């Protein structure tokens, strides 16, 4: 029974590592149903999700390191640099419209 428990714990560990989460807002409004992507140079494709009713998002990115977050508001995605670590990391952003283009400002 000890081996099964150890195996179960070992398999569940990657689910915590690389946890990037937060919330997105534009002014006082939450951004609902917005596509959020994390691009990591060692991954063949972006990891993505959509924001929830409260503007929150959660993604699991392995391996650790520097990544790019892309938030699809407006015609072009707004981007910022984020990092994936062994411990969960929170990134809350404000999407700011600057002349028809959005930028992300960390809150």
N, CA and C of each residue as an Amber inpcrd file, in Angstrom:
protein
   321
   0.8260000  -1.1940000   0.0000000   0.0000000   0.0000000   0.0000000
   0.8730000   1.2620000   0.0000000   2.0270000   1.2430000   0.6480000
   2.9170000   2.3900000   0.6970000   3.4230000   2.7810000  -0.6840000
   3.7090000   1.7930000  -1.5240000   4.1890000   2.0570000  -2.8800000
   3.1140000   2.7520000  -3.7050000   1.8630000   2.3370000  -3.5610000
   0.7680000   2.9710000  -4.3030000   0.6000000   4.4230000  -3.8880000
   0.6970000   4.7050000  -2.5890000   0.5630000   6.0750000  -2.1070000
   1.7020000   6.9390000  -2.6160000   2.9330000   6.4040000  -2.5800000
   4.0850000   7.1400000  -3.0870000   3.9230000   7.4410000  -4.5710000
   3.4680000   6.4440000  -5.3460000   3.2550000   6.6380000  -6.7870000
   2.2020000   7.6960000  -7.0490000   1.1290000   7.6730000  -6.2740000
   0.0660000   8.6560000  -6.4260000   0.5860000  10.0590000  -6.1230000
   1.3670000  10.2010000  -5.0620000   1.9450000  11.5030000  -4.7230000
   2.9090000  11.9690000  -5.8000000   3.7090000  11.0810000  -6.3130000
   4.6690000  11.4180000  -7.3470000   3.9640000  11.8860000  -8.6150000
   2.8770000  11.2080000  -8.9940000   2.1280000  11.5870000 -10.1890000
   1.4120000  12.9190000 -10.0230000   1.0210000  13.2680000  -8.8170000
   0.2840000  14.5070000  -8.6100000   1.1930000  15.7180000  -8.4680000
   2.4770000  15.5330000  -8.2360000   3.3940000  16.6510000  -8.0210000
   3.4450000  17.6320000  -9.1920000   3.5330000  17.2010000 -10.4660000
   3.6030000  18.1610000 -11.5610000   2.3720000  19.0580000 -11.6690000
   1.2590000  18.6570000 -11.0910000   0.0680000  19.4910000 -11.1650000
   0.2290000  20.7770000 -10.3680000   1.0730000  20.7830000  -9.3710000
   1.3010000  21.9780000  -8.5750000   2.4210000  22.8080000  -9.1750000
   3.4700000  22.1600000  -9.6310000   4.6120000  22.8670000 -10.1900000
   4.2130000  23.5960000 -11.4640000   4.7300000  24.7850000 -11.6420000
   4.4500000  25.5560000 -12.8440000   3.0730000  26.1870000 -12.8740000
   2.4660000  26.3440000 -11.7110000   1.1220000  26.9130000 -11.6220000
   1.2040000  28.4400000 -11.7480000   0.6740000  28.9760000 -12.8290000
   0.5860000  30.4220000 -13.0470000  -0.8880000  30.7840000 -13.0080000
  -1.2350000  31.7200000 -12.1360000  -2.6440000  32.0810000 -11.9850000
  -2.7630000  33.5730000 -11.6970000  -3.9930000  34.0660000 -11.7810000
  -4.2320000  35.4770000 -11.4950000  -5.5970000  35.8910000 -11.9990000
  -5.7400000  37.2010000 -12.1780000  -7.0010000  37.7580000 -12.6600000
  -6.7010000  38.8880000 -13.6320000  -7.6390000  39.1030000 -14.5500000
  -7.5100000  40.1600000 -15.5570000  -8.6520000  41.1410000 -15.4230000
  -8.3010000  42.4070000 -15.5350000  -9.3000000  43.4820000 -15.4610000
  -9.0160000  44.4940000 -16.5600000 -10.0730000  45.2250000 -16.8890000
  -9.9340000  46.4280000 -17.7130000 -10.7110000  47.4960000 -16.9680000
  -9.9870000  48.4200000 -16.3700000 -10.6240000  49.4040000 -15.5070000
 -11.2240000  48.7080000 -14.3010000 -12.5090000  48.9660000 -14.0510000
 -13.1850000  48.3310000 -12.9190000 -13.8910000  47.0380000 -13.3170000
 -13.8010000  46.6690000 -14.5950000 -14.4910000  45.4780000 -15.0990000
 -13.5500000  44.2830000 -15.1770000 -14.0910000  43.1080000 -14.8500000
 -13.3280000  41.8830000 -15.0560000 -13.4250000  41.4860000 -16.5260000
 -12.4000000  40.8330000 -17.0090000 -12.4020000  40.3430000 -18.3870000
 -12.8560000  38.8890000 -18.3570000 -14.0490000  38.6410000 -18.8780000
 -14.6820000  37.3210000 -18.8250000 -14.5830000  36.6460000 -20.1930000
 -14.2180000  35.3660000 -20.2120000 -14.1790000  34.5990000 -21.4540000
 -13.0650000  34.9940000 -22.3980000 -12.0200000  35.6090000 -21.8720000
 -10.8890000  36.0520000 -22.6850000  -9.8420000  34.9380000 -22.7430000
  -9.3210000  34.6840000 -23.9210000  -8.2710000  33.6600000 -24.0820000
  -6.9640000  34.1650000 -23.4840000  -6.3500000  33.3110000 -22.6700000
  -5.0490000  33.5870000 -22.0550000  -4.1160000  32.4540000 -22.4580000
  -2.9490000  32.8140000 -22.9800000  -1.9560000  31.8240000 -23.3980000
  -0.6380000  32.0780000 -22.6890000   0.0600000  31.0010000 -22.4010000
   1.4440000  31.0820000 -21.9400000   2.2880000  30.4100000 -23.0100000
   3.2760000  31.1440000 -23.4990000   4.2020000  30.6260000 -24.5000000
   5.5390000  30.4140000 -23.8050000   6.0290000  29.1830000 -23.8520000
   7.3220000  28.8480000 -23.2660000   8.2260000  28.3750000 -24.3990000
   9.4720000  28.8480000 -24.4620000  10.3390000  28.5030000 -25.5940000
  10.6330000  27.0050000 -25.7280000  10.4440000  26.2370000 -24.6580000
  10.7290000  24.8040000 -24.7210000   9.4760000  23.9660000 -25.0200000
   8.3300000  24.6170000 -25.1810000   7.1000000  23.8890000 -25.4790000
   6.7330000  24.0640000 -26.9490000   6.1980000  23.0090000 -27.5790000
   5.8680000  23.1030000 -29.0040000   4.6510000  23.9730000 -29.3030000
   3.7950000  24.1830000 -28.3210000   2.5820000  24.9750000 -28.5310000
   2.2460000  25.7150000 -27.2400000   1.5100000  26.8210000 -27.3450000
   1.1070000  27.5470000 -26.1300000   0.1690000  26.7130000 -25.2580000
   0.2160000  26.9880000 -23.9630000  -0.7450000  26.4440000 -23.0060000
  -1.8070000  27.5250000 -22.8660000  -3.0960000  27.1650000 -22.9140000
  -4.1090000  28.2250000 -22.9220000  -5.3310000  27.8580000 -22.0950000
  -6.0890000  28.8920000 -21.7610000  -7.3540000  28.7750000 -21.0580000
  -8.1790000  30.0150000 -21.3740000  -9.3550000  30.1090000 -20.7670000
 -10.1730000  31.3170000 -20.8360000 -10.4490000  31.7990000 -19.4210000
 -10.6200000  33.1010000 -19.2830000 -10.9080000  33.6540000 -17.9670000
 -12.3140000  33.2710000 -17.5140000 -12.4640000  33.1410000 -16.2070000
 -13.7430000  32.7800000 -15.5840000 -14.6070000  34.0350000 -15.3760000
 -15.7700000  33.8730000 -14.7360000 -16.6950000  34.9870000 -14.4790000
 -16.0640000  36.1130000 -13.6770000 -15.1220000  35.7680000 -12.8150000
 -14.4590000  36.7810000 -11.9830000 -13.1560000  37.2910000 -12.6020000
 -12.9010000  36.9230000 -13.8550000 -11.6890000  37.3550000 -14.5450000
 -10.4670000  36.5180000 -14.2260000 -10.6330000  35.4610000 -13.4420000
  -9.4870000  34.6480000 -13.0350000  -9.0950000  33.6470000 -14.1200000
  -7.8270000  33.2510000 -14.0650000  -7.2950000  32.2280000 -14.9600000
  -6.2870000  31.3880000 -14.1730000  -6.0190000  30.1850000 -14.6530000
  -5.0350000  29.2900000 -14.0370000  -4.4840000  28.3810000 -15.1270000
  -3.1540000  28.3440000 -15.2050000  -2.4740000  27.4990000 -16.1850000
  -1.3250000  26.7620000 -15.5110000  -1.0010000  25.5710000 -16.0170000
   0.1220000  24.7970000 -15.5210000   1.1580000  24.7050000 -16.6340000
   2.3570000  25.2190000 -16.3490000   3.3970000  25.3180000 -17.3640000
   4.6590000  24.6170000 -16.8600000   5.0970000  23.6160000 -17.5760000
   6.3710000  22.9690000 -17.3150000   7.1370000  23.0180000 -18.6090000
   8.3610000  23.2740000 -18.6670000   9.3180000  23.4240000 -17.5870000
   9.3050000  24.8310000 -17.0060000  10.0680000  25.0120000 -15.9430000
  10.1790000  26.3230000 -15.3170000  10.9480000  27.2870000 -16.2210000
  10.7860000  28.5690000 -15.9350000  11.5710000  29.5640000 -16.6510000
  10.7410000  30.7200000 -17.1680000  11.3830000  31.5340000 -17.9710000
  10.7650000  32.7240000 -18.5540000   9.7490000  32.3290000 -19.6180000
   8.5930000  32.9530000 -19.5540000   7.5020000  32.6960000 -20.4970000
   6.9120000  34.0330000 -20.9330000   6.0500000  33.9660000 -21.9170000
   5.2810000  35.1210000 -22.3470000   3.8060000  34.8160000 -22.1410000
   3.1010000  35.7350000 -21.4980000   1.6550000  35.6060000 -21.3860000
   1.0440000  36.4650000 -22.4850000   0.0570000  35.9070000 -23.1750000
  -0.6700000  36.6420000 -24.2180000  -2.1430000  36.6430000 -23.8420000
  -2.7110000  37.8330000 -23.8100000  -4.1220000  38.0100000 -23.4770000
  -4.8060000  38.5840000 -24.7120000  -5.8300000  37.8950000 -25.1850000
  -6.4630000  38.2620000 -26.4430000  -7.6350000  39.2150000 -26.2130000
  -7.2870000  40.4800000 -26.0970000  -8.2550000  41.5810000 -26.0540000
  -7.8870000  42.4950000 -27.2090000  -8.8690000  43.0330000 -27.8820000
  -8.5720000  43.8820000 -29.0360000  -8.1540000  43.0530000 -30.2380000
  -7.5580000  43.7210000 -31.2260000  -7.1770000  43.0690000 -32.4750000
  -5.9180000  42.2280000 -32.3410000  -5.0150000  42.6740000 -31.4800000
  -3.7580000  41.9550000 -31.2710000  -3.6400000  41.5910000 -29.7980000
  -2.9680000  40.4750000 -29.4890000  -2.8440000  40.1120000 -28.0840000
  -1.9620000  41.0950000 -27.3160000  -2.3310000  41.3330000 -26.0710000
  -1.4860000  42.0920000 -25.1580000  -0.5250000  41.0880000 -24.5310000
   0.7360000  41.4640000 -24.3880000   1.7450000  40.5140000 -23.9200000
   2.5340000  41.0700000 -22.7340000   3.0590000  40.1550000 -21.9440000
   3.9430000  40.5040000 -20.8310000   4.8280000  39.2960000 -20.5510000
   5.9200000  39.5380000 -19.8680000   6.8210000  38.4720000 -19.4630000
   6.4070000  37.9550000 -18.0910000   6.3670000  36.6310000 -17.9430000
   6.0740000  35.9880000 -16.6630000   7.0820000  34.8570000 -16.4760000
   7.1070000  34.3000000 -15.2760000   8.0200000  33.2050000 -14.9770000
   7.2660000  32.0470000 -14.3520000   7.6170000  30.8390000 -14.7400000
   7.0730000  29.6220000 -14.1620000   8.0980000  29.0800000 -13.1650000
   7.6520000  28.7830000 -11.9500000   8.5160000  28.2730000 -10.8850000
   7.9460000  26.9700000 -10.3450000   8.6920000  26.3440000  -9.4360000
   8.1880000  25.1440000  -8.7670000   6.9870000  25.4730000  -7.8940000
   6.9750000  26.6530000  -7.3060000   5.8680000  27.1040000  -6.4650000
   4.8780000  27.9020000  -7.3160000   3.5940000  27.8820000  -6.9730000
   2.6060000  28.7000000  -7.7100000   2.9660000  30.1840000  -7.6550000
   2.6920000  30.8880000  -8.7300000   2.9720000  32.3250000  -8.7900000
   1.7460000  33.0460000  -9.3570000   1.4230000  34.1780000  -8.7170000
   0.2290000  34.9350000  -9.0820000   0.6070000  36.1530000  -9.9220000
  -0.0940000  36.3090000 -11.0320000   0.0660000  37.4660000 -11.9070000
  -1.3140000  38.0620000 -12.1740000  -1.6000000  39.1880000 -11.5360000
  -2.8150000  39.9480000 -11.8200000  -2.4410000  41.0590000 -12.7910000
  -3.2500000  41.2340000 -13.8250000  -2.9580000  42.2460000 -14.8360000
  -4.1630000  43.1390000 -15.0870000  -3.8500000  44.3650000 -15.4640000
  -4.8170000  45.3410000 -15.9520000  -4.5520000  45.4840000 -17.4460000
  -5.5730000  45.2890000 -18.2800000  -5.4600000  45.5280000 -19.7180000
  -5.7950000  46.9940000 -19.9650000  -4.8250000  47.7220000 -20.5040000
  -4.9700000  49.1630000 -20.7030000  -4.9760000  49.4570000 -22.2020000
  -6.0320000  50.1160000 -22.6660000  -6.1620000  50.4830000 -24.0720000
  -5.3530000  51.7440000 -24.3290000  -4.3750000  51.6260000 -25.2140000
  -3.5550000  52.7810000 -25.6010000  -3.6600000  52.9750000 -27.1030000
  -4.5950000  53.8250000 -27.4890000  -4.7710000  54.1260000 -28.9050000
  -5.2130000  52.9320000 -29.7320000  -6.0860000  52.1010000 -29.1910000
  -6.5880000  50.9550000 -29.9240000  -5.7770000  49.6830000 -29.7070000
  -4.6440000  49.7810000 -29.0560000  -3.8100000  48.6230000 -28.7220000
  -3.7800000  48.4410000 -27.2250000  -3.8560000  47.1960000 -26.7820000
  -3.8290000  46.9290000 -25.3510000  -2.4280000  46.5630000 -24.8890000
  -2.1070000  47.0210000 -23.6730000  -0.8850000  46.6050000 -22.9980000
  -1.3190000  46.0070000 -21.6470000  -0.4510000  45.1800000 -21.0820000
  -0.7240000  44.6010000 -19.7750000   0.1270000  45.2810000 -18.7300000
  -0.5250000  45.7460000 -17.6770000   0.1690000  46.3340000 -16.5360000
  -0.0920000  45.4380000 -15.3420000   0.9740000  45.0580000 -14.6640000
   0.8240000  44.1920000 -13.4960000   0.2020000  44.9810000 -12.3610000
  -0.7880000  44.3830000 -11.6720000  -1.4470000  45.0360000 -10.5450000
  -0.8470000  44.5360000  -9.2530000
